[in-house]
Amino acid sequence: MLFPVPDRVRGVRDAVHTFMTERVEPAEPALNSGDRDTLLRLRDEAKKEGLWALGHPKELGGGGLPFLDYVYVNEVQGRSEWGQLALGTFTLQDSLMLHKYASPRWRERYLAPMVAGEVSPSFAMTEPDHAGSDPTQLQTKAVLDGDEWVITGRKWFTTGAGQAAYTTVMCRTEPEGTAPHRAFSMIVVPTDTPGYRIVRETPVLGLNGGHYEVAYEDVRVPADNLLGPRGHGFVIAQDRLGPGRIFHCMRWLGQAQRAFELMCDRLGSRVAFGEPLSAKQLMQQHVFDSYTEIQASRLLTLQAAEQIDAGDQARIEIGAIKVVGARMLHNVIDRAIQVHGAAGLTDDLPLSRMYRHAREARLYDGPDEVHIQSTARRILKNMSEANRGARGAVPPRGDQAMA
């Protein structure tokens, strides 16, 4: 599989790349300082130029790009952390989840405005007092009282809660003794509901990235705010997180490519000891390592996306690229900072901010250690089953054994 950019998507990909490099990236200082008017202007321009919400299904008001085509667009959109917000794709996971599982009332209330960028969603799963790597320990509870759910508990790292119209909350709804993965449900909670209280915005490595801690103090919502069947919280979460991890990996490629370009530009323009830095062998090592890691991650990401596009859950492929992609992102940005020297540590360049966000990548949507363990177990299980079924035969190729 060569994975060239298909001709059918090259035009829109190039248009998004131009939009990112000529408008979004130059606007980052204003966006980072909280200039809302700049963001709104960029959104308006994206809509006028037909670049808005490209990955959302057409029936929801989006561009309707097929999943595999969207991979190529999402990569260049990922060059800046503001790409999702400027181009209207930050709501994609929530839109798909709401469209598939919500009652008609909630789909009618939120879907169209969300795709249009008029309202924002948020999602609450992890909690401050329990290991996020083991969500069966979650303690936020919802008890059915007549025709209402009463929710109590505390969540944090609820991204976007400060601006969101609603939060989808994962909470325990079933009695003790229920199988752990059948004990939780998803419930839609409008953020203006009494008892929904934002405790604080939680800075991450010195950046206010819109992550909030939220207390649920006897929050009451109608019973039909349930998202999907009762007890199916983990099923819905997996439906959301699997493609979501691929979306992250796509954007990481764009971030890494941008850092790589900055590094190569610096190597060609900076002179030390009478020659460009690009002439130094140790600097050339940075180029080689970064190039190979980006290319390897790109191929792994595209392979996983192809599997998903074919209807497979691609759990092995997703687990692999989540770990490999996060490491690649950190390594490439780290090398770019090293090449830039002291300048790389300042906010004169985007690298400092990119580096801090890159460190988050090894934790959110599951820490590396969990993905390594679960992926290795699946590979070993599949290999064992394949070997038992074909004693004496030629062993299957790796991708066949892992399918």
C-alpha positions in Angstrom: 0.0 0.0 0.0 1.6 3.3 -1.1 -1.1 5.6 0.3 -0.7 8.5 -2.2 -3.0 11.5 -1.7 -5.9 10.6 -3.9 -6.7 13.0 -6.8 -10.3 13.4 -5.6 -9.1 14.9 -2.3 -5.9 16.7 -3.4 -7.7 19.9 -4.3 -9.5 20.4 -0.9 -6.4 19.2 1.0 -4.3 21.9 -0.8 -6.9 24.5 -0.1 -6.9 23.6 3.6 -3.1 23.6 3.7 -3.1 27.1 2.2 -5.8 28.3 4.7 -3.7 26.9 7.6 -0.3 28.3 6.5 -1.5 31.7 5.3 -4.3 32.6 7.7 -4.4 30.3 10.8 -0.7 30.0 11.6 -0.1 33.8 11.3 -3.1 34.4 13.6 -1.8 32.2 16.4 -0.4 35.0 18.6 -3.9 36.6 18.6 -5.7 33.3 19.1 -3.4 32.3 21.9 -4.1 35.5 23.7 -7.9 34.8 23.6 -8.9 37.1 20.7 -12.4 35.8 20.0 -12.9 38.1 17.0 -10.0 36.6 15.1 -11.4 33.2 15.6 -14.8 34.2 14.4 -13.3 35.9 11.3 -11.4 32.7 10.4 -14.6 30.7 10.8 -16.5 33.0 8.5 -13.8 32.8 5.9 -13.7 29.0 6.1 -17.5 28.8 5.6 -17.4 31.2 2.6 -14.7 29.1 1.0 -16.4 25.8 1.5 -13.8 24.5 4.0 -16.1 24.3 7.0 -16.9 21.0 8.8 -15.5 18.9 6.0 -15.5 15.7 7.9 -19.1 15.9 9.1 -21.7 13.9 7.2 -23.7 15.8 4.6 -27.0 15.0 6.3 -25.7 16.9 9.4 -24.7 19.9 7.4 -21.1 19.1 6.9 -18.8 18.6 3.9 -19.4 14.8 3.8 -15.8 13.8 3.2 -15.4 10.0 3.4 -13.4 8.9 6.4 -10.3 7.9 4.5 -10.3 11.1 2.5 -10.7 13.1 5.7 -7.4 11.6 7.0 -5.4 13.5 4.4 -7.3 16.8 5.2 -7.1 16.4 8.9 -3.3 16.0 8.8 -2.8 19.5 7.3 -5.5 20.9 9.5 -3.5 19.7 12.5 -0.6 22.0 11.8 -2.0 24.3 14.4 -4.0 23.6 17.5 -6.5 26.2 16.3 -7.2 24.3 13.0 -10.1 22.4 14.4 -11.8 25.5 15.8 -11.2 27.6 12.7 -12.5 24.9 10.3 -15.4 23.6 12.4 -14.2 20.0 12.9 -13.8 20.1 16.7 -17.4 18.9 17.1 -17.0 15.9 14.9 -16.8 13.2 17.6 -19.7 14.6 19.5 -21.8 15.1 16.4 -21.4 11.5 15.4 -22.2 10.3 18.9 -25.3 12.4 19.2 -26.5 11.5 15.8 -26.2 7.8 16.5 -27.4 7.5 20.1 -29.4 10.6 21.1 -33.2 10.9 21.3 -34.9 12.9 18.5 -35.3 15.8 20.9 -31.6 16.2 21.6 -30.6 15.6 18.0 -33.0 18.4 17.0 -31.9 20.7 19.7 -28.1 20.4 19.3 -27.0 18.7 16.1 -27.5 21.4 13.5 -26.3 24.3 15.7 -23.3 22.2 16.7 -22.2 21.5 13.2 -22.7 25.1 12.3 -20.4 26.1 15.2 -23.2 28.0 17.0 -23.0 25.8 20.2 -20.2 23.7 21.6 -20.3 20.2 23.3 -18.2 18.7 26.1 -17.5 15.2 27.3 -17.0 14.1 30.9 -15.4 10.8 31.8 -12.2 11.0 33.9 -12.3 11.9 37.6 -9.7 13.4 39.9 -9.8 10.8 42.6 -9.7 7.6 40.5 -7.3 6.1 38.0 -8.3 7.3 34.6 -6.6 4.3 33.1 -9.3 2.1 34.8 -12.7 3.7 34.0 -14.5 0.9 35.8 -13.6 2.8 39.0 -15.6 5.9 38.1 -17.7 7.0 41.0 -20.0 9.7 39.6 -23.5 8.2 40.0 -26.9 8.7 38.4 -30.0 7.4 40.3 -33.4 7.3 38.6 -35.9 9.2 40.7 -39.3 9.0 39.0 -38.8 10.4 35.6 -35.5 12.1 36.4 -31.9 11.2 36.7 -30.1 12.6 39.8 -26.4 12.9 39.2 -23.8 13.4 41.9 -20.0 13.3 41.5 -17.0 15.2 40.2 -15.3 15.1 36.8 -12.2 16.9 35.5 -10.5 17.5 32.2 -13.9 18.2 30.7 -12.6 20.0 27.7 -14.6 23.0 26.6 -17.1 22.9 29.6 -16.8 26.6 30.1 -18.3 27.4 26.7 -20.3 24.2 26.1 -24.1 24.1 25.8 -24.1 20.6 27.3 -21.9 17.9 28.7 -22.2 14.2 28.0 -21.5 12.5 31.3 -20.4 9.0 31.8 -21.7 7.8 35.2 -22.6 4.7 37.1 -26.4 3.9 36.7 -26.5 0.2 37.6 -26.5 -1.4 41.1 -23.4 -3.0 42.8 -22.7 -6.5 41.4 -23.5 -5.5 37.8 -20.7 -6.5 35.4 -18.3 -3.5 35.4 -18.6 -2.8 31.7 -22.4 -2.9 31.9 -22.7 -0.6 35.0 -22.3 2.8 33.3 -24.4 5.0 31.0 -24.1 8.2 29.1 -26.4 11.1 30.1 -26.8 14.5 28.4 -26.6 17.4 30.9 -27.2 20.9 29.7 -24.6 23.1 31.4 -27.2 25.6 32.7 -28.9 22.8 34.8 -29.0 23.6 38.5 -26.2 21.8 40.4 -23.8 21.8 37.4 -20.9 23.8 38.9 -17.6 24.6 37.2 -15.0 24.3 40.0 -12.0 25.6 38.0 -10.2 25.7 34.7 -7.2 23.4 35.1 -3.9 24.7 33.6 -1.9 22.0 31.9 1.9 22.5 31.9 1.2 26.2 32.3 -1.3 26.5 29.5 -5.0 27.2 30.0 -6.3 24.8 27.4 -9.9 24.9 28.3 -9.9 21.8 30.5 -12.3 22.1 33.4 -13.1 20.4 36.7 -16.9 20.2 37.2 -19.0 19.2 40.3 -22.4 17.5 39.8 -24.4 18.4 42.9 -27.7 16.6 42.7 -28.1 17.5 39.1 -31.6 16.6 37.8 -32.3 15.9 34.2 -35.2 14.1 32.4 -34.9 10.3 32.0 -34.8 10.7 28.3 -31.5 12.5 28.5 -30.0 9.0 28.5 -27.7 8.6 25.5 -28.2 5.2 24.0 -29.4 2.2 25.9 -28.9 2.1 29.7 -25.7 0.3 30.7 -24.1 0.9 27.3 -21.7 3.6 28.4 -18.6 1.7 27.6 -19.9 0.7 24.2 -20.6 4.3 23.3 -17.3 5.4 24.8 -15.4 3.0 22.6 -17.5 4.1 19.6 -16.3 7.6 20.3 -12.7 7.0 21.4 -11.6 4.6 18.6 -12.1 7.0 15.7 -11.1 9.9 18.0 -7.7 8.4 18.6 -7.2 8.3 14.8 -8.2 11.9 14.5 -5.6 12.8 17.1 -2.9 10.8 15.2 -3.8 12.6 12.0 -3.4 16.0 13.6 -0.1 15.0 15.3 1.3 14.3 11.8 0.5 17.9 10.8 2.1 19.2 14.0 5.2 17.1 13.5 5.5 18.1 9.8 5.4 21.7 10.8 8.1 21.3 13.4 10.1 19.3 10.9 9.9 22.2 8.4 10.9 24.7 11.0 13.9 22.5 11.9 15.0 22.1 8.3 14.7 25.9 7.7 16.8 26.6 10.7 19.5 24.2 9.7 19.8 25.8 6.3 19.9 29.4 7.6 21.9 29.2 10.8 25.7 29.4 10.6 28.1 28.1 13.2 31.8 27.7 13.0 31.9 28.9 9.4 29.3 26.6 7.9 25.5 26.1 8.0 24.2 23.8 10.8 22.9 21.6 8.0 26.5 20.5 7.4 26.9 19.1 10.9 26.5 15.3 11.0 24.7 15.4 14.4 22.2 17.8 13.0 21.7 15.5 10.0 20.9 12.8 12.4 18.0 14.9 13.7 16.7 15.2 10.1 17.0 11.5 9.4 15.3 10.4 12.6 12.5 12.8 12.3 11.8 12.0 8.7 11.7 8.3 9.3 9.5 8.5 12.4 7.0 10.8 10.6 6.8 8.6 7.6 6.4 5.4 9.7 3.6 7.1 11.8 1.9 8.3 8.6 1.8 4.8 7.2 0.5 3.3 10.5 -2.1 6.0 10.7 -3.3 5.5 7.1 -3.4 1.7 7.6 -5.6 2.1 10.7 -7.8 4.5 8.9 -8.2 2.1 6.0 -9.2 -0.7 8.4 -11.8 1.6 10.0 -13.1 2.7 6.6 -13.6 -1.0 5.7 -15.8 -1.5 8.8 -13.2 -3.0 11.1 -12.7 -1.7 14.7 -8.9 -1.8 14.1 -8.1 -2.0 17.8 -4.6 -3.3 17.2 -3.8 -0.7 14.6 -5.3 2.1 16.7 -3.5 1.0 19.9 -0.2 0.9 18.0 -0.5 4.3 16.3 -1.7 6.0 19.5 1.6 5.1 21.2 3.9 5.4 18.2 2.3 8.7 17.0 2.5 10.3 20.4 6.1 9.4 20.8 6.9 10.6 17.3 5.3 13.9 17.9 7.3 14.5 21.1 10.5 13.4 19.5 10.2 15.6 16.4 9.3 18.7 18.3 12.0 18.1 20.8 14.6 17.9 18.1 13.3 21.0 16.4 13.7 22.9 19.7 17.2 21.5 20.1 18.1 22.8 16.6 16.7 26.2 17.4 18.7 26.5 20.7 17.5 29.1 23.1 15.0 30.5 20.6 13.2 27.2 20.6 12.4 27.6 24.3 10.7 31.0 23.8 7.2 31.9 22.7 8.7 33.7 19.7 8.2 30.4 17.9 5.3 27.9 18.2 7.6 25.1 19.3 7.4 25.8 23.0 3.6 25.5 23.0 3.6 22.6 20.7 6.0 20.7 23.0 3.8 21.1 26.0 0.8 19.9 24.1 2.8 17.0 22.7 3.5 15.7 26.2 -0.3 15.5 26.8 -0.6 13.1 23.9 0.9 10.2 25.9 -1.9 10.5 28.4 -5.2 11.6 27.0 -7.5 9.0 25.5 -5.5 6.4 27.4 -1.9 6.4 28.6 0.8 4.6 26.6 1.1 1.8 29.1 -2.5 0.7 28.8 -2.4 0.8 25.0 0.9 -1.2 24.9 -0.5 -3.9 27.2 -3.9 -4.2 25.5 -2.4 -4.2 22.0 0.3 -6.8 22.8 -2.3 -9.0 24.4 -4.5 -8.9 21.3 -1.6 -9.6 19.0 -0.5 -12.6 21.1 -4.0 -13.9 21.3 -4.5 -13.6 17.6 -1.2 -15.2 16.8 -1.9 -18.1 19.2 -5.3 -18.7 17.6 -3.8 -18.5 14.1 -1.0 -21.0 15.0 -3.5 -23.4 16.6 -5.5 -23.4 13.4 -2.6 -23.9 11.1 -0.2 -26.3 12.7 2.5 -27.2 10.2 1.3 -24.6 7.7 3.3 -21.5 6.6 2.7 -18.8 9.3 0.4 -16.0 8.2 1.7 -12.6 7.5 1.6 -10.2 10.5 -1.3 -8.2 9.2 -3.4 -11.4 8.6 -2.6 -12.7 12.1 -3.5 -9.3 13.6 -6.7 -8.7 11.7 
